[in-house]
Amino acid sequence: MSNQKQIDALATILQTNPDPKERARAVLELGAMRTGSSYEALGIAMLDNSPIVREAVVQAFEEVGADWVLAPVLIRLRSNDSGARMVACRELGRLGDTEAVLPLINRLEDANFQVRVAAAYALGQLGDPRAIEPLKRLMRAALNPAMRQTIQRSLSQLLHKK
């Protein structure tokens, strides 16, 4: 099973399984994966009603030495508030942690224009080549001059780091 499929399966357990011990087990497995997407799922698990699950989240982060700054910002990427998502994109670009690349790539398809622009800009700041193809796809679809300029700037940053 691919990493993302495994993360999705564990996230489903977190969202649907009524047994807090099973959710806590899923949390520990997610922590061991050490990816931005798994940390994002862990951040959501911090809001679980069960103290067993929340304690497992703390344990998972402590065991992997995860950056406690990154997790809450990744959580804000999933906020219903587009302003919070936009600010989270900007923060992730400044933090410089490439674990944020895949969650930021997902924000390139956000319903809010400003979030898409912020995500494109942040991906340029991170300098991870995984962002090149998604940014190129967005460039082909982008009609707004501000969006095209941001994407071009980010692609330039990425292509010069290769």
Residue frames relative to the residue before (quaternion, step in Angstrom):
aa qw qx qy qz dx dy dz
M 1.0000 0.0000 0.0000 0.0000 0.00 0.00 0.00
S 0.4670 -0.6799 0.4841 0.2921 3.57 -0.90 0.91
N 0.6794 -0.4985 0.3556 0.4043 3.54 -1.26 0.47
Q 0.6954 0.4730 -0.2944 0.4538 3.60 0.81 -0.97
K 0.6329 0.5173 -0.3408 0.4643 3.60 1.00 -0.71
Q 0.6444 0.5114 -0.3161 0.4726 3.56 1.02 -0.80
I 0.6351 0.5161 -0.3256 0.4735 3.59 0.99 -0.82
D 0.6538 0.5137 -0.3121 0.4595 3.59 0.93 -0.89
A 0.6508 0.5132 -0.3167 0.4612 3.59 0.98 -0.85
L 0.6745 0.4804 -0.2923 0.4783 3.58 0.97 -0.85
A 0.6253 0.5263 -0.3351 0.4686 3.59 1.05 -0.72
T 0.6173 0.5379 -0.3383 0.4639 3.58 1.08 -0.70
I 0.6138 0.5292 -0.3398 0.4772 3.58 1.04 -0.77
L 0.6520 0.5260 -0.3146 0.4464 3.58 0.94 -0.91
Q 0.7314 0.4472 -0.2319 0.4596 3.57 0.99 -0.83
T 0.8212 0.3099 -0.1176 0.4644 3.59 0.99 -0.75
N 0.6351 0.5544 -0.3541 0.4050 3.60 1.05 -0.57
P 0.3726 -0.7584 0.4879 0.2191 3.61 -0.70 1.02
D 0.6251 0.5608 -0.3322 0.4294 3.61 1.22 -0.42
P 0.3753 -0.7553 0.4854 0.2303 3.63 -0.45 1.13
K 0.6087 0.5511 -0.3631 0.4403 3.61 1.10 -0.56
E 0.6431 0.4992 -0.3174 0.4862 3.59 1.06 -0.71
R 0.6395 0.5068 -0.3276 0.4763 3.58 1.01 -0.77
A 0.6407 0.5167 -0.3240 0.4665 3.61 1.01 -0.79
R 0.6208 0.5270 -0.3382 0.4717 3.59 1.04 -0.74
A 0.6449 0.5150 -0.3148 0.4689 3.58 0.98 -0.86
V 0.6147 0.5520 -0.3372 0.4514 3.59 1.02 -0.78
L 0.6859 0.4832 -0.2944 0.4576 3.59 0.83 -0.95
E 0.6334 0.5134 -0.3317 0.4745 3.59 1.05 -0.69
L 0.6378 0.5202 -0.3242 0.4663 3.58 0.99 -0.81
G 0.6425 0.5354 -0.3211 0.4443 3.58 0.95 -0.84
A 0.6672 0.5139 -0.2999 0.4481 3.55 0.99 -0.82
M 0.6073 0.5885 -0.3546 0.3988 3.61 1.17 -0.45
R 0.1820 -0.8550 0.4725 0.1121 3.59 1.21 -0.49
T 0.5008 0.6050 -0.4747 0.3972 3.57 0.74 1.03
G 0.6642 -0.5007 0.3707 0.4132 3.55 -1.24 0.36
S 0.6671 0.5031 -0.3060 0.4563 3.59 0.95 -0.85
S 0.6578 0.4850 -0.3242 0.4764 3.58 1.00 -0.72
Y 0.6311 0.5150 -0.3371 0.4721 3.60 1.03 -0.70
E 0.6094 0.5477 -0.3493 0.4546 3.57 1.07 -0.74
A 0.6580 0.4927 -0.3043 0.4814 3.59 0.95 -0.87
L 0.6308 0.5263 -0.3313 0.4641 3.59 1.04 -0.75
G 0.6269 0.5439 -0.3371 0.4445 3.55 1.00 -0.78
I 0.6439 0.5020 -0.3146 0.4842 3.55 1.03 -0.77
A 0.6392 0.5340 -0.3208 0.4509 3.58 1.05 -0.77
M 0.5355 0.6181 -0.4118 0.4019 3.62 1.18 -0.38
L 0.6829 0.4796 -0.2754 0.4773 3.58 1.21 -0.46
D 0.3777 0.7472 -0.4734 0.2739 3.60 1.29 0.04
N 0.5373 -0.6451 0.4490 0.3058 3.58 -1.12 0.70
S 0.6756 0.5128 -0.2919 0.4420 3.58 1.14 -0.55
P 0.4357 -0.6890 0.5091 0.2762 3.61 -0.85 0.91
I 0.5717 0.5849 -0.3827 0.4297 3.60 1.13 -0.56
V 0.6744 0.4846 -0.2853 0.4785 3.56 0.93 -0.92
R 0.6656 0.5017 -0.3101 0.4573 3.60 0.87 -0.89
E 0.6311 0.5096 -0.3319 0.4815 3.60 1.05 -0.71
A 0.6291 0.5254 -0.3347 0.4649 3.60 1.03 -0.74
V 0.6098 0.5420 -0.3523 0.4586 3.60 1.06 -0.70
V 0.6502 0.5058 -0.3140 0.4721 3.58 0.89 -0.91
Q 0.6563 0.5127 -0.3051 0.4618 3.56 0.92 -0.92
A 0.6565 0.5174 -0.3175 0.4477 3.58 0.90 -0.92
F 0.6750 0.4802 -0.3006 0.4726 3.59 0.88 -0.87
E 0.6577 0.5081 -0.3189 0.4556 3.59 0.96 -0.79
E 0.6593 0.5323 -0.3136 0.4287 3.59 0.96 -0.85
V 0.7533 0.3633 -0.2155 0.5041 3.57 0.96 -0.77
G 0.4059 -0.7227 0.4709 0.3019 3.57 1.25 -0.12
A 0.2128 0.8181 -0.5093 0.1616 3.56 1.15 0.61
D 0.5406 -0.6127 0.4814 0.3172 3.49 -1.21 0.62
W 0.3576 -0.7615 0.5063 0.1897 3.56 -0.48 1.21
V 0.5806 0.5711 -0.3811 0.4376 3.58 1.19 -0.32
L 0.6653 0.5472 -0.3040 0.4070 3.57 0.92 -0.91
A 0.6543 0.5634 -0.3290 0.3824 3.60 0.83 -0.95
P 0.7033 0.4436 -0.3142 0.4582 3.65 0.70 -0.86
V 0.6235 0.5287 -0.3512 0.4565 3.59 1.06 -0.65
L 0.6329 0.5204 -0.3273 0.4705 3.59 1.01 -0.77
I 0.6102 0.5435 -0.3520 0.4565 3.57 1.07 -0.70
R 0.6651 0.5156 -0.3104 0.4420 3.57 0.92 -0.88
L 0.5456 0.6063 -0.4045 0.4136 3.61 1.18 -0.38
R 0.7192 0.4210 -0.2412 0.4974 3.59 1.17 -0.50
S 0.3692 0.7570 -0.4677 0.2682 3.56 1.28 0.14
N 0.5101 -0.6181 0.5004 0.3276 3.55 -1.23 0.47
D 0.6326 0.5282 -0.3070 0.4760 3.55 1.29 -0.41
S 0.3846 -0.7493 0.4899 0.2249 3.58 -0.49 1.19
G 0.6012 0.5586 -0.3610 0.4428 3.62 1.07 -0.60
A 0.6487 0.5036 -0.3106 0.4787 3.58 1.01 -0.81
R 0.6456 0.5095 -0.3237 0.4678 3.60 1.00 -0.79
M 0.6427 0.5230 -0.3239 0.4567 3.59 0.97 -0.83
V 0.6641 0.4902 -0.3015 0.4773 3.60 0.89 -0.91
A 0.6282 0.5342 -0.3359 0.4551 3.60 1.00 -0.79
C 0.6243 0.5294 -0.3396 0.4633 3.61 0.97 -0.79
R 0.6658 0.5053 -0.3007 0.4593 3.57 0.88 -0.94
E 0.6569 0.5111 -0.3102 0.4594 3.59 0.94 -0.89
L 0.6548 0.5182 -0.3190 0.4483 3.58 0.94 -0.86
G 0.6224 0.5289 -0.3398 0.4663 3.58 1.05 -0.69
R 0.6852 0.4802 -0.2789 0.4713 3.57 0.97 -0.85
L 0.6329 0.5489 -0.3441 0.4240 3.60 1.02 -0.71
G 0.3031 -0.8138 0.4556 0.1957 3.57 1.15 -0.57
D 0.4887 0.6569 -0.4384 0.3707 3.60 1.20 0.32
T 0.3777 -0.7628 0.4798 0.2126 3.59 -0.54 1.16
E 0.4661 0.6460 -0.4635 0.3881 3.63 1.22 0.00
A 0.6441 0.5380 -0.3141 0.4438 3.58 1.22 -0.42
V 0.4479 0.7289 -0.4458 0.2635 3.61 1.20 -0.25
L 0.7181 0.4494 -0.2838 0.4494 3.63 0.66 -0.98
P 0.6497 0.4826 -0.3439 0.4761 3.64 0.90 -0.70
L 0.6463 0.5024 -0.3275 0.4718 3.62 1.03 -0.68
I 0.5998 0.5433 -0.3585 0.4653 3.59 1.03 -0.72
N 0.6350 0.5283 -0.3285 0.4581 3.59 1.00 -0.80
R 0.6557 0.5155 -0.3081 0.4576 3.61 1.06 -0.68
L 0.5007 0.6394 -0.4367 0.3870 3.63 1.20 -0.17
E 0.7084 0.4012 -0.2445 0.5267 3.58 1.27 -0.35
D 0.2953 0.7808 -0.5005 0.2294 3.58 1.26 0.30
A 0.5549 -0.6149 0.4499 0.3341 3.58 -1.13 0.62
N 0.7031 0.4511 -0.2611 0.4837 3.59 1.15 -0.58
F 0.5114 -0.6798 0.4472 0.2764 3.56 -0.81 1.09
Q 0.6845 0.4984 -0.2979 0.4408 3.61 0.82 -0.95
V 0.6169 0.5254 -0.3437 0.4746 3.59 1.09 -0.64
R 0.6402 0.5188 -0.3269 0.4627 3.59 0.98 -0.83
V 0.6470 0.5092 -0.3180 0.4702 3.59 0.95 -0.86
A 0.6706 0.5006 -0.3019 0.4567 3.60 0.88 -0.94
A 0.6438 0.5150 -0.3217 0.4656 3.59 1.01 -0.78
A 0.6478 0.5139 -0.3185 0.4635 3.59 0.94 -0.88
Y 0.6542 0.5099 -0.3065 0.4671 3.58 0.95 -0.87
A 0.6666 0.5112 -0.2979 0.4534 3.59 0.90 -0.95
L 0.6288 0.5330 -0.3414 0.4517 3.60 0.99 -0.74
G 0.6230 0.5195 -0.3401 0.4757 3.59 1.05 -0.66
Q 0.6426 0.5290 -0.3192 0.4530 3.57 1.01 -0.82
L 0.6819 0.5039 -0.2967 0.4394 3.59 0.97 -0.84
G 0.2821 -0.8256 0.4574 0.1723 3.56 1.17 -0.52
D 0.4489 0.6843 -0.4590 0.3458 3.59 1.16 0.46
P 0.4651 -0.7252 0.4323 0.2660 3.62 -0.65 1.07
R 0.5140 0.6394 -0.4322 0.3745 3.64 1.17 -0.27
A 0.6453 0.5427 -0.3169 0.4343 3.59 1.20 -0.46
I 0.4924 0.7024 -0.4254 0.2885 3.61 1.17 -0.40
E 0.7233 0.4434 -0.2727 0.4537 3.62 0.63 -1.03
P 0.6572 0.4841 -0.3430 0.4648 3.65 0.85 -0.75
L 0.6450 0.5053 -0.3275 0.4705 3.60 1.01 -0.70
K 0.6274 0.5234 -0.3366 0.4681 3.60 1.03 -0.72
R 0.6348 0.5184 -0.3283 0.4695 3.60 1.00 -0.80
L 0.6582 0.4990 -0.3074 0.4725 3.57 0.96 -0.86
M 0.6167 0.5527 -0.3424 0.4438 3.60 1.02 -0.77
R 0.6547 0.5164 -0.3187 0.4508 3.60 0.94 -0.85
A 0.7303 0.4217 -0.2335 0.4840 3.59 1.08 -0.70
A 0.5975 0.6187 -0.3534 0.3680 3.60 1.17 -0.52
L 0.1791 -0.7847 0.5878 0.0812 3.53 -0.91 0.97
N 0.6237 0.5664 -0.3318 0.4243 3.57 1.13 -0.65
P 0.4885 -0.6933 0.4444 0.2883 3.63 -0.76 1.00
A 0.6355 0.5239 -0.3399 0.4540 3.62 0.99 -0.74
M 0.6464 0.5057 -0.3152 0.4766 3.57 1.00 -0.81
R 0.6582 0.5087 -0.3147 0.4571 3.58 0.87 -0.91
Q 0.6540 0.5128 -0.3148 0.4585 3.61 0.97 -0.83
T 0.6526 0.5063 -0.3138 0.4683 3.59 0.96 -0.84
I 0.6547 0.5047 -0.3130 0.4676 3.57 0.92 -0.90
Q 0.6508 0.5210 -0.3205 0.4499 3.58 0.91 -0.90
R 0.6442 0.5184 -0.3156 0.4655 3.58 0.98 -0.86
S 0.6724 0.4925 -0.2959 0.4666 3.58 0.92 -0.90
L 0.6495 0.5044 -0.3230 0.4685 3.57 0.95 -0.84
S 0.6227 0.5364 -0.3400 0.4571 3.58 1.00 -0.76
Q 0.6487 0.5070 -0.3153 0.4720 3.58 0.95 -0.86
L 0.6858 0.4955 -0.2841 0.4511 3.57 0.91 -0.93
L 0.6976 0.4770 -0.2856 0.4519 3.57 0.88 -0.89
H 0.6505 0.5053 -0.3206 0.4677 3.60 1.13 -0.49
K 0.6491 0.5051 -0.3151 0.4735 3.59 1.24 -0.36
K 0.5191 0.6664 -0.4093 0.3450 3.60 1.20 -0.39
